[in-house]
Amino acid sequence: MRHERIEINPAIMDGKPVIRGTRVPVELVLRKLGAGMTTEAILSEHPRLALDDVRAAQAFAADYLADEDIIYR
């Protein structure tokens, strides 16, 4: 599956997957959701993110856990 909103670059956050164009790690978004934070609250704390970015983080994690082929752009 293609994840156009997710970027992995060794020069950004030591290569952790981040939301493209930001330094916001996918892990951070997922941890906040897991702790019960609403999407709206996450977007309020990180105004550069969009709803589709949060959804992309969830989809990326699901594909990673499913061990599917992941294509980075």
VEXDO-710107 format. One line per field, with one value per atom (N, C-alpha, C): x, y, z; atom name; residue in one letter. Coordinates in steps of 0.05 Angstrom, whole numbers, padded with zeros to 5 digits. Layout:
// residues N
x [X/...] $
y [Y/...] $
z [Z/...] $
site [CA/...] $
code [A/...] $
//
This chain:
// residues 73
x [00017/00000/00018/00009/00024/00016/00036/00031/00044/00029/00040/00043/00028/00030/00051/00063/00083/00111/00130/00157/00177/00196/00218/00244/00258/00283/00303/00326/00346/00354/00350/00358/00336/00313/00290/00282/00285/00277/00290/00315/00331/00318/00303/00290/00264/00253/00226/00206/00185/00163/00150/00148/00135/00114/00097/00078/00094/00091/00106/00104/00127/00129/00129/00130/00130/00152/00155/00173/00156/00130/00112/00113/00124/00125/00098/00095/00071/00066/00088/00086/00072/00079/00067/00037/00029/00000/-00014/-00003/-00015/-00017/00005/00004/-00017/-00020/-00041/-00068/-00073/-00099/-00103/-00082/-00084/-00089/-00080/-00085/-00112/-00128/-00155/-00158/-00138/-00140/-00157/-00173/-00190/-00173/-00183/-00170/-00170/-00192/-00194/-00173/-00168/-00148/-00120/-00115/-00088/-00084/-00105/-00102/-00099/-00111/-00108/-00080/-00068/-00040/-00020/-00027/-00008/-00022/-00024/-00039/-00030/-00006/00003/-00008/-00021/-00033/-00061/-00070/-00097/-00109/-00135/-00149/-00138/-00133/-00122/-00094/-00079/-00053/-00057/-00076/-00082/-00091/-00108/-00117/-00095/-00077/-00054/-00035/-00032/-00016/-00028/-00054/-00068/-00065/-00069/-00067/-00038/-00019/00009/00015/00006/00010/-00004/-00028/-00043/-00028/-00018/-00003/00023/00036/00061/00057/00036/00030/00020/00007/-00003/00020/00044/00068/00063/00048/00044/00067/00069/00090/00082/00100/00095/00113/00101/00116/00118/00142/00146/00152/00142/00146/00166] $
y [-00024/00000/00025/00045/00070/00089/00100/00119/00146/00162/00187/00208/00206/00225/00218/00195/00186/00187/00197/00199/00186/00171/00160/00170/00186/00198/00197/00185/00183/00210/00232/00258/00272/00259/00271/00251/00260/00244/00217/00216/00191/00169/00176/00157/00146/00157/00147/00157/00141/00150/00175/00196/00221/00228/00247/00258/00276/00271/00285/00315/00328/00357/00367/00349/00356/00340/00345/00329/00314/00310/00296/00266/00251/00222/00208/00188/00172/00160/00152/00140/00160/00185/00205/00207/00208/00209/00185/00161/00136/00135/00144/00143/00162/00185/00204/00192/00179/00166/00144/00128/00106/00115/00139/00150/00162/00162/00172/00200/00212/00239/00238/00258/00259/00269/00263/00273/00303/00315/00344/00356/00344/00354/00351/00329/00326/00347/00352/00373/00400/00405/00431/00434/00413/00414/00416/00405/00404/00416/00443/00456/00450/00440/00433/00407/00391/00366/00370/00351/00350/00324/00322/00297/00274/00278/00257/00248/00265/00257/00237/00242/00224/00197/00198/00173/00158/00173/00161/00147/00159/00147/00120/00120/00095/00074/00082/00063/00052/00069/00061/00040/00045/00026/-00001/00000/-00024/-00041/-00027/-00042/-00053/-00038/-00047/-00072/-00072/-00095/-00119/-00113/-00135/-00146/-00134/-00143/-00142/-00122/-00118/-00102/-00104/-00088/-00059/-00042/-00014/00001/00019/00035/00064/00074/00102/00118/00142/00159/00180] $
z [00000/00000/00000/-00014/-00016/00007/00020/00042/00035/00020/00010/00032/00053/00075/00096/00093/00112/00099/00114/00104/00123/00111/00127/00114/00130/00120/00143/00139/00161/00172/00157/00166/00183/00184/00199/00222/00246/00270/00270/00261/00261/00245/00224/00206/00216/00238/00246/00226/00222/00204/00215/00198/00207/00186/00195/00176/00157/00131/00110/00114/00112/00114/00143/00162/00190/00204/00229/00246/00267/00260/00278/00272/00291/00286/00286/00269/00269/00297/00310/00337/00356/00355/00373/00369/00343/00337/00348/00344/00353/00384/00397/00426/00437/00425/00434/00430/00408/00403/00423/00428/00447/00475/00482/00509/00511/00490/00491/00481/00470/00460/00434/00431/00407/00383/00360/00336/00336/00344/00345/00363/00386/00405/00393/00379/00366/00345/00329/00308/00320/00343/00357/00367/00378/00388/00365/00342/00319/00295/00293/00272/00244/00240/00213/00204/00222/00214/00205/00187/00178/00186/00185/00192/00176/00151/00134/00143/00157/00168/00191/00208/00230/00219/00200/00187/00174/00161/00148/00168/00192/00213/00221/00224/00232/00210/00186/00163/00161/00164/00163/00185/00209/00231/00225/00215/00209/00188/00167/00146/00156/00173/00185/00201/00217/00234/00217/00195/00178/00161/00163/00148/00118/00110/00081/00069/00043/00030/00032/00040/00044/00025/00010/-00010/00000/00002/00010/-00014/-00014/-00037/-00032] $
site [N/CA/C/N/CA/C/N/CA/C/N/CA/C/N/CA/C/N/CA/C/N/CA/C/N/CA/C/N/CA/C/N/CA/C/N/CA/C/N/CA/C/N/CA/C/N/CA/C/N/CA/C/N/CA/C/N/CA/C/N/CA/C/N/CA/C/N/CA/C/N/CA/C/N/CA/C/N/CA/C/N/CA/C/N/CA/C/N/CA/C/N/CA/C/N/CA/C/N/CA/C/N/CA/C/N/CA/C/N/CA/C/N/CA/C/N/CA/C/N/CA/C/N/CA/C/N/CA/C/N/CA/C/N/CA/C/N/CA/C/N/CA/C/N/CA/C/N/CA/C/N/CA/C/N/CA/C/N/CA/C/N/CA/C/N/CA/C/N/CA/C/N/CA/C/N/CA/C/N/CA/C/N/CA/C/N/CA/C/N/CA/C/N/CA/C/N/CA/C/N/CA/C/N/CA/C/N/CA/C/N/CA/C/N/CA/C/N/CA/C/N/CA/C/N/CA/C/N/CA/C/N/CA/C/N/CA/C/N/CA/C/N/CA/C/N/CA/C/N/CA/C/N/CA/C] $
code [M/M/M/R/R/R/H/H/H/E/E/E/R/R/R/I/I/I/E/E/E/I/I/I/N/N/N/P/P/P/A/A/A/I/I/I/M/M/M/D/D/D/G/G/G/K/K/K/P/P/P/V/V/V/I/I/I/R/R/R/G/G/G/T/T/T/R/R/R/V/V/V/P/P/P/V/V/V/E/E/E/L/L/L/V/V/V/L/L/L/R/R/R/K/K/K/L/L/L/G/G/G/A/A/A/G/G/G/M/M/M/T/T/T/T/T/T/E/E/E/A/A/A/I/I/I/L/L/L/S/S/S/E/E/E/H/H/H/P/P/P/R/R/R/L/L/L/A/A/A/L/L/L/D/D/D/D/D/D/V/V/V/R/R/R/A/A/A/A/A/A/Q/Q/Q/A/A/A/F/F/F/A/A/A/A/A/A/D/D/D/Y/Y/Y/L/L/L/A/A/A/D/D/D/E/E/E/D/D/D/I/I/I/I/I/I/Y/Y/Y/R/R/R] $
//
